[in-house]
Amino acid sequence: MTILLIEDEPLVAKTLARLVRQLEPEAHLEGPLESVQMAMEWFDRHRATELPEPDLILSDIQLSDGVSFDIYRAINPKCPIIFTTAYDEYAIRAFKLNSIDYLLKPVEPDELKTAFDKYHRWRQGGTSADFRDQLRDLLADVSAPSKKYKHRFMAHYLRNIVPVLEENVGYFCRDELIYLYTMDGQKLVTDYGSLDELEELTDPGVFIRANRQCLVNLSAIAGYQSHYSGKLIVTLRKPATTELTISKEKAAVFREWFEQG
């Protein structure tokens, strides 16, 4: 089989080439190609002269002039791809499909061997159409905007600035300043300008804006009661003794959020 190596770090490329030759001694190795542009030109040449595509691509994600996903959006290859990268932020669901794999650098020989084993299993029963569907889903996932939320928050404790992890935050409350109340009952001052700002920074699956004064963590809520007026009275877990009031207008949204959480 023919394996195409796309990698912009010379030392990494040399190491991967050596591992490929050890694990697949009968394979023909092409490359390394160091950039998106070089890879695009390589595929253009092969298609113009009707040369066959590789049987397998071993591809870095971050290249010298961009990300390799741009190559695969343009050329829509028929063959499987084994991705390599130093950035685990790219480890999403689609990388672990049977005909595609994802290896963190530095690539270990046994991990590369497992990836090759996946490839050979795919060759026995897979089709190019199956793989193209999976690659399309992967590229769609990568292209989709993903908002990142804060999972730790800075607050003042004595004379120090300290981080408070998301799971230790009970709720934020505005009373001239924005205070952070921890799960164990501490009241800390923060430098956040408004609850609106915090609401944008926090994961809506974890925090909800209870009212104008408070943004509360799901884990801090012990339960709630319905008020005859249509409002909800939310009870927080000890040691907090505060009860929060959810307006009639937000009651339905809160119920759905609380039950789904």
HELIX and SHEET records of a PDB file:
HELIX    1   1 PRO A   10  LEU A   23  1                                  14    
HELIX    2   2 VAL A   36  ALA A   48  1                                  13    
HELIX    3   3 PHE A   69  ILE A   75  1                                   7    
HELIX    4   4 ASP A   88  TYR A   90  5                                   3    
HELIX    5   5 ARG A   93  LYS A   96  5                                   4    
HELIX    6   6 PRO A  109  GLY A  125  1                                  17    
HELIX    7   7 SER A  128  SER A  143  1                                  16    
HELIX    8   8 GLU A  166  ASN A  168  5                                   3    
HELIX    9   9 LEU A  195  LEU A  201  1                                   7    
HELIX   10  10 LEU A  218  ALA A  220  5                                   3    
HELIX   11  11 LYS A  248  GLN A  260  1                                  13    
SHEET    1   A 5 HIS A  28  LEU A  33  0                                        
SHEET    2   A 5 THR A   2  ILE A   6  1                                        
SHEET    3   A 5 LEU A  56  ASP A  60  1                                        
SHEET    4   A 5 ILE A  81  THR A  85  1                                        
SHEET    5   A 5 ILE A 100  LEU A 104  1                                        
SHEET    1   B 2 GLN A  62  LEU A  63  0                                        
SHEET    2   B 2 GLY A  66  VAL A  67 -1                                        
SHEET    1   C 2 ARG A 152  TYR A 157  0                                        
SHEET    2   C 2 ASN A 160  LEU A 165 -1                                        
SHEET    1   D 5 LYS A 187  VAL A 189  0                                        
SHEET    2   D 5 ILE A 178  THR A 182 -1                                        
SHEET    3   D 5 VAL A 169  ARG A 174 -1                                        
SHEET    4   D 5 CYS A 214  ASN A 217 -1                                        
SHEET    5   D 5 PHE A 207  ARG A 209 -1                                        
SHEET    1   E 3 ILE A 221  SER A 226  0                                        
SHEET    2   E 3 LEU A 232  LEU A 236 -1                                        
SHEET    3   E 3 GLU A 243  ILE A 246 -1                                        
END                                                                             
